[in-house]
Amino acid sequence: MDFIYLDNNATTPLNPVVLESMLPFLKEDYGNASSVHELGRRARTALEKSRGQIADLFNAKPEEIIFTSCGTESDNYAILGTAYLPENRHKQIITSKIEHHAVLHTVEFLEKQGYPAVYLDVDENGIIKLDQLEKALEKETSLVSIMYANNEVGSLQPIEQIAKMCNEKGVKFHTDAVQAFAKHPVDMSKIPIDMLSLSAHKIYGPKGVGAMYIRKGVKLFRLMHGGHHEKNKRPGTENVAGIVGLATAARRLQNNHEEENKRLSLLRDKLQTALLNNIPDCYVNGMNAARLANTLNIRFDYVEGESILLHLDMEGICASSGSACTSDTLEPSHVLLAMCVPKERAHGSIRFSLGETNTEEQIDKVIDLMPTLIKKLRSMSPLGHKSNK
Ligand SMILES: *Cc1c(COP(=O)(O)O)cnc(C)c1O
């Protein structure tokens, strides 16, 4: 079956150019980047070249980039690595209610160890309230961690303002930019971000490789112990093929981000408008937010999101109920609840997240299919629906 893959915020297909760039390091150039012989030197050269390429995308220095195993590891290192510094013990940490679980559960873990934590509210568009942040910053704080772009609804936070507010107070600022990286470029010489997390598999790169930007001078408590890899910050033999793939993917996307964001937002808006016009009682979650170009989180009243997804799946259409990490639980999305979507309505929400492989033809197929599907599900639903009566 030819799939229509609309779950790009969960993961993306590996781009063929990216795969091609990785192959030499999975085949003949298999050296360990720490070895001194020719094969080791080739791996080292590829590794450092990739580091430089990623640093360039941020207008940063190569030594400010370290490679990790994923976005989750980067988030953990930024948060735990800051909190565990002796001078930061039991100081307050500020985050938001709509973070990815890689951040949220890490802060909750610290809270259990006696660290005071503040979870900032968001408005109905999934944007934090800056005055609430300002107030929270009055108490001595070691770290603020606010995501750049939300994975479920796509809302973009005012990262520059947040970074500046933290910087003025001398508080470290980390952002989980896994969904925004290479789509919304960041110039580190202009925005005082201290740490940033990213991941390859959300930008058409391979799974199992990520990176962190760590501003020069920012200290972190070591979480893992081993060799002297990654400037002594992250031990473990580097995943050279993965890192080369990450750098290729990031450059490809960032160099083309304006055009691709435009293309995706046209497709997304076409889908959004058609669903809103052709299906009664449906609403876009975060409709008026500055949003990622590819993301549409939409709510259909009187029907379960899970049953929509099952029926789409039978047609070869891959969508999601929001967060891939919570979709096997029946808890409504913490993001939608924070946006004050009532519990039963949150359950009727699904996320379409578009990507570079999607065509207009595919979107048209979804547009054709959805009204009939929703009507059918509503007619079967015990929740009932007036338009079917
Ligand atoms: C996917 C994702 C992560 C986790 O990244 P992994 O590389 O899968 O560990 C973290 N934050 C956000 C916003 C994400 O979308």
PDBQT file of the ligand as one rigid body, heavy atoms in Angstrom, charges set to zero:
ROOT
HETATM    1  C1  LIG A 401      10.526  14.180  19.242  1.00  0.00    +0.000 C 
HETATM    2  C2  LIG A 401      10.722  15.228  20.266  1.00  0.00    +0.000 A 
HETATM    3  C3  LIG A 401      11.633  15.060  21.311  1.00  0.00    +0.000 A 
HETATM    4  C4  LIG A 401      12.401  13.788  21.525  1.00  0.00    +0.000 C 
HETATM    5  O1  LIG A 401      13.400  13.600  20.561  1.00  0.00    +0.000 OA
HETATM    6  P1  LIG A 401      14.000  12.126  20.365  1.00  0.00    +0.000 P 
HETATM    7  O2  LIG A 401      15.144  12.312  19.441  1.00  0.00    +0.000 OA
HETATM    8  O3  LIG A 401      12.891  11.309  19.790  1.00  0.00    +0.000 OA
HETATM    9  O4  LIG A 401      14.401  11.648  21.724  1.00  0.00    +0.000 OA
HETATM   10  C5  LIG A 401      11.794  16.079  22.223  1.00  0.00    +0.000 A 
HETATM   11  N1  LIG A 401      11.102  17.224  22.096  1.00  0.00    +0.000 NA
HETATM   12  C6  LIG A 401      10.240  17.440  21.105  1.00  0.00    +0.000 A 
HETATM   13  C7  LIG A 401       9.530  18.745  21.007  1.00  0.00    +0.000 C 
HETATM   14  C8  LIG A 401       9.999  16.435  20.156  1.00  0.00    +0.000 A 
HETATM   15  O5  LIG A 401       9.120  16.645  19.179  1.00  0.00    +0.000 OA
ENDROOT
TORSDOF 0
